[in-house]
Amino acid sequence: MKHSKLYACLSYLSILIIIPALIPGKDSFVRFHINQGLVLLIANIVFGCISFIPHMTLIGDLLNCVVLIFAIMGIVSVIQGQKRELPVIGRIRLIR
């Protein structure tokens, strides 16, 4: 696929995951990164909800910082052309 790295990078940018998810004919490289980006998006939503619970704001914010770090790690992996699993969440498969 001509734009594989671009689509894979978009997978880590929150709601922009919709763009590569809707593109037909994705290769395994893009699907791998869409899966990891989707897990991060779900984690981001859950941790964002935790941030609204009284006395849990700091924990939710810290967990969202971890999600941001993982997203940066994923983008670096894409730029290097690698399919490197992210720590903790890398083995979760939502998309085959």
ABEGO torsion letter per residue (X at the ends): XAAAAAAAAAAABEAAAAAAAABBGBBAAAAAAAAAAAAAAAAAAAAAAAAABBGAAAAAAAAAAAAAAAAAAAAAAAAAGBBBBBBGAAABBABX
